[in-house]
Amino acid sequence: HVRTPDNRRATATLVAAPPRVPQPPERTHGFLVQLYSLLSARSWGMGDLGDLTDLATWAGRSVGSGFVQVNPLHAAVPGKPTDPSPYRPSSRRFPDPVHLHVESIPEYGHVRDRATLDDLRQDAAALSEAVLNKGALIDRDAVWELKRQALELVVRVPLTPGRRADYCDFLAEQGQALEDHALWCALAEVHGPDWHTWPEALRDPRSPGTARARSELLDRVDFHCRLAWLTAGQLAAAQRAAEDAGMGVGIVHDLAVGVHPGRRRHLVPAGGLRPRHVRRRAARRVQRARPGLGPAALAPRHPRRHRLRRLPGPAARAAGPRRGPAHRPRDGPLPALVGPRGPPAHRRHVRRVRRRGDARRPRPGGPPGRGRRRRRGPRHRRPRGP
C-alpha cells in the first residue's frame, strides 16, 4: 500500500531482489539420514521423530554439526500394503503420522488401558529387536498397525485447555485442506486406498454423498486431524532441540517432487496448482518449499491467482523470467556444464567447445596426412581438366 502526494492511497506490487544471495557466515557440515532406518532400542520397529531429536541434539553438542537432513516425511497413501517409497506421497502438505514417537505425546501417560499399551509396546520391541539384531527388514505396515492402535487410545484422553487451544489454532490455520485430507484418509480406511473403486457418490468432494460420509465419519476425520497436529508438533520440537544444541540450520526436510498416482487429487485439492504431470519438472517450475505448503507445478489456467500480474512496458522486459541462475555465487564462477566425461546426453542447451583447427585433424583410421574435406555446393566445385 502506497500513498500518493495528493493524500490518496493505492496498491502496487513491489518486486525486490538482493544483489547477492544471503549466505551463512561460515561453512558447516551435517548428517544425511533416512529416518525410517534411524531406529533405536526404544523405537516401534522403525525410526521416529524421537530418534531424530536425539540425533540432532547429539550432533549439535558433541560433533558441532550444523544440520541434519532427512528423507521426505510426507503423508503416504493409507491402506495396506503401504508404499515404502517416501518419494510417492499422497500429500506433501501434511506429514506422515507413522513417524510419531508415541511416548512423547503428553496424553500418553494418562491412558487408562495400560495393559493394552504394554502389549503393544512389547510387540513393537520385538519388531525393533528383529531389525537391529536379527537382520530383518523394516515392516512398515506392522509398525503402523501397532502405532494406530496405540494412538487411538491416546486420542481418547481429553486435552487440557491449553492443548485444546493449540489444536483449534492448528485447525484454523490449515483450514479446509486439512479437513479434506482427513476425510480422504477416513474414506480410504473404509473403501480402500484406490479411489477409483469407491462408489460414484464419493468421488466428488462436494457431492451430497460425500457430505453424508463426512458426518458419519466425523470421529475418524477428527482422529486424522489430531494425528496431523501431533506430527507437526513433534517436527517443531525436533527443530527447537536442534537449535538449542547449537545448530545454525537444524532439520532439513527433503522434498518429494512427485506424488503417488493413486492419490485423491479432487478430494485433496491443490488450489490453483497443476494436479498432474508434476514429476520430472524443472526446479524453477516448482514452488519453493515452506511449512504448510505442498509444492506442485503451476497450472497455467490460474495465472492471476498464484503469479505476479503482468508488468507493462519496460518493466516487463526488465523483470521477465530468467532461464539462468538469478544470482552468481560469491565464492567463484558457475560450475562447468561439460564434465570430464564430455557433455551430457541431453545436448539441447549444451554445445561442445573445440579448439580451433580440430575439424581439420584426420579422423581415426583415415588416410594419413588428409583431414576432413569441407562439403562444397554445386557452385563451388573445382573445375575439371580436359
Steps between C-alpha positions, in 0.01 A plus 500: 500500500638839399378855548513752218603867547137610486423278803344217302570133563583243238614140481806394302713188467856546622766259373841529664801272460824521698821547302631173644349193654537515879735235630579376849804658661701179479484154348354214699458125482220265589346155470281354228281223644199297399269540796340157470844338542592714801340269751613439856416247768198707609363546148184330377668304220625800298656838561274777625512867590629418847807338348542802273492731802764293678725499193470876452581564865805274494626628165470862605658468844762228446604534137415862429282424199285769348214294359339158466331423169230234483300333227151627409254457787184569300175315556484164326199340335302332780422132485691176461748445356656840559722636228851478652639781285499839676512669159145394403285676762129561493540856628808716543317744721454277804750264671470126541390400854696176478803705611337598830677411822203377700655533845577871442132590467388669826174303511686168485557490875127542571373203300289277725539176306860444598487126436424549132776759471749265664411222256542733206830620639628143532405424139678816389811400696494164322494677163797716598690199630448316173629793294794593722635158596352245260538676166128520426358763268292790627132408488330835453150353496555319830647814657204712396249242621653507848527878507146544371356292784708689755407840355132414508537452876700821536251725320221388735669688782344848533730788415591763755368853433836614370541199272143539377569862409814399307305233315226747405762745374652226286160414352431865423842543339475196275136558413298297254805328353569310822136398537490370143823307550369345822172408327689334219701295752178398676337396171811304402472301822149392401515469121869434438786722386403503130230765461414369152322209671294723730127552449421764242341729760828522697726602212386861508616682818203738489229246421213422743637147543835634615325739739310209656821298529668798665234507772505122544880484527536806718697315769747358248541839335584654836739212566704570188493875565636432847781285358601777260512744792708265716747426221545868417560570869772237529667629184508849652636356825782328309591831337504678836724229645739538208519876550552459874790263423673778306405410144486794265262331254334215689275244332507502120196330353537343158229571247327241285446652156255232386182364654332164514288435190218362716457807716155656509585813307144639508437438870843632597497813284817681407325833450625662183785254456531242229370168640674276248826477309696626799780247482820586314430871513786742502577666830407843371151373416437382855396718790751547774454292814378657819303368799141420417526511120526205269690594184368410156538625148312820437185463295472745211125522540543690829770756413348794684459322830849364556721721283587863483295713271641587162718808514450751218765655280870493584432349841389178334829473311701582811314260728433220254565136584862395499608156386843522655603543862359811664818579694855386460661335802737706707781243508571486127366435152228255412599133461576377150222336303738259329660256742796265459278250319389751243167675458186338640270290286248783471674752272219742444663789684861372510743532211834327482788744510796401280829665439556677172630263239356180649268459203799471266667224691487152342239263626611176668558236234494749212772558238813657648568861431144585393224641715130533449408676177248777524181435313466735205191607319441468125636849435826432680612188318851490375530526125583174331781483249463404134 
